[in-house]
Amino acid sequence: MNAVIEVLITLLGKLIPAIGNNAQLIDTIIQALEQIVPVLVKEYQDLVPIVSNIIAALKGTDGITVDQWNALTALEAQIDAEFDQAAKDEGL
């Protein structure tokens, strides 16, 4: 499963330069990130920084809407909260 998630994240990252003003593509990427973030935080912490970079890159695209910005900000907060909780659970 790790290989599949790595490929998906790599693909998402490579799509960003091609986004331009394509709000529909941004929505699709956000939806994919919303689905994989909980799994990443729990199982594949080493990939979380890559997802954070994708989120930052999406926030810098020209075609982003306010709703998309808010969704990405919520994803960042979710990553932070789940990562903090995982660290607590590990006793860190």
Steps between C-alpha positions, in 0.01 A plus 500: 500500500788734576616488137151587374476799734849618400405482132177689563677774693769528232231525233314769693821697539573480128152626411545828686704682233232412243208628707495862390146631559339154498284518813350158425844336504580676827176360646594151384843522662350635824252211507781250452703660778200496733476125449866415550604739780359289786678191367825689453505638851432160652711276279739697279626800696803532271267607217325774697758770412448426131124547541563822692709622205219410260254696714733801505546481123124480443449805720738685268313422178321776311169321462434424867165606643427611855324170570799306371737713710285426804494127423879494470538695824270249670714216362811664645328528837387137477854385425637699792234376742529135397879514500498655849257232620714223352803644676308504831388143445863402444598681819706766325 
